[in-house]
Amino acid sequence: MVGTGESIVEADGESALAYRMPLADIFSGLMISLGFALLYKGIPGAGLMKGLTFGLIIWLITRFAGELFWYVMSPVPFMLVVAGWLHGLIVSALGGIVLAAFYGKTLEHKHGEK
């Protein structure tokens, strides 16, 4: 771990942090799923549109603002920011739709919606 004296690069040249990245992705996905479940009743829309709305909100909070901050703070081409926005928009929208497809009926039944 960085800051504890452990090397970032192992003897074979591979990053010591590389194997931890999938764990971070899994954890963040679980947290977003939990957020969807907790906020389900307050998300506008119905069915898959509820998931799309949630995905767009997540994109706006995370990727849109994050990429804009990155552009302001780092010397990167604006087209790289636009590419990040488009990638994030696609991933967030599809992720929200998938969440709604998997959990929508269960959560609607739990909250008494039709």
N, C-alpha and C positions, 0 to 999 in steps of 0.2 A: 504494500500500500504506500502511496506517495506520502511523504512526511514522516514515515516511521523508520526511515533508513533503508527500506526495501528498494531495490533498483527497479526503474521503470522498464528497462530492457534486460531481458534474461541473457544468459551466456550464448544461446543459440541465435540471438538476434531478434527473437519474437518479443512482442510487448507483453509485459506481465499483466497488463490491464485488459488485453484483448479477450480473454476468456470470461471476463466479468461483464462485458457489454450485453450478451444475451440475457443475463440475469437482470440487468437494469431494464431492458426492454420488456421482459415478462412482468417485472414488478410494476412498471408504469402502466402497462396494459391492464393489469389487475386493479390498479387504483382508478383508472378511467372507467372501468366496468363498474366498480363500486360507486363511483360518482354518478354514473348513469342510473343505477338502481336507487340510490338515495334521492336523486333529484327528479326521478321519473314523473311524478305527479305534477311537478311545476314546469316541465318542458312542454312548450306549445306544440301542437300538431297531434296527429293520431297515426298509429301504425308505423310504417317505415318513415313517414315524414317526421315523426318525433325523433327517430334516430338520426335522420339527416340534419335536423335542426340542432341536435346535440353535437353532432360532428362539426357543424359550421361554427358553433359557439366555441368548441375546443380549439378549432383552427384559429379563430380570431384571437383568442387569449394566448395561445402558445406560439404557433408558427408565424402569424402575421406580425405580432408585436416582437417576437424574438428575432426574426429576420431583419426587421426594420432597425432594431437595436444593434444587431450585428453590423449592418451597413453603416450606421452612424459611428460606431466605435472602431471599425476595422477598415483597412483599405482594400475593399473587395469591389469588383464590378457590380453595378446595379442589376445586370442580367442574371447574375448568380443569385441575387436576392429574389428576383422574379421567379427563377426556376425553383427555389426553395418554397416560395409561396404556392406555386402550382402543384408541386409534389405534396406539400402539406395539405392543400385543399383536397386533392384526390384521396389521399390516405385517410384524412379525418372524415370526409363525407362517407367513404365506403365503410370505414370503421364504425361510424354511427349507425349506418344502415344495417350492418351485420349485427351490431348489438341489439337493435330493435327487432331484427328477424329472430334472433336466438332467445331473447329475454322478454320481448314485448308482450306476448300472450300471457306469460306467467305473471309479469308485473301488473298487467291490466286486470287479471283475475284477482290478484292479491289486493289491489287498490279499489276493486269493485267497479272498474270502468267497462264499457262495452265496446 
